[in-house]
Amino acid sequence: MTRDRHRIYEGMVRRLRTHDPRVSATTAEGMPTLAIQGSFFAGFDPEDGSLVVRLPEQRITSLVIAGVGHEVEAAGRIQGDLVVGIDDPVRWDGFADEALSFVAHSAA
């Protein structure tokens, strides 16, 4: 299952990089990630096969409460202030676009 999800992630990466040349693919702590002008906005968690996205705190809270996303733990800490894991690959493109927009406007 994780391999299929990684292929979906790779397709999303190609789409985003084609759409916006400021998007770069890199890795952070062993996780494939996407950044815009050096700022992280999305990544693929190989541990659970979810898409990890950076969004406003209120948006993350609502996604977790609704069961659409889950809190992400890194280095033993919940990363709930800006990052949420999205399990359903069908929804990844929309959340990646939302995260890209959020981070691009936050950095501007």
C-alpha positions, 0 to 999 in steps of 0.5 A: 500500500505504501508503495502505491501511495508513494507513486501517487505522491510522485505524480503530485510532485511532478504536477506541482513542479510543472505548475510552479517552478518555485516548487522544489523536491527535497528530503527532511529527516528521511522524508520526501518533501516539497518546498516553495522558495525553501519553505516546507509545505508538504511531504510523504510520510513513509512510516504511515503512507500519509501526505503531511501538509503545513496549514493554518492552526485552525484548519489543522484542528478542524481536519483532526476533529473531522477525522480527515487528518491526524496529528504528526509526531516528529522527534517524539513531539506532536507537530500539531501547530502547523502540520497534519497528516492526510490519509486519503490519497484521493484528497492529496492534490487539494490539500497540497494545493492548499498548503502551497498557497498557505506557505507561499502567502505566509512567506511573501 
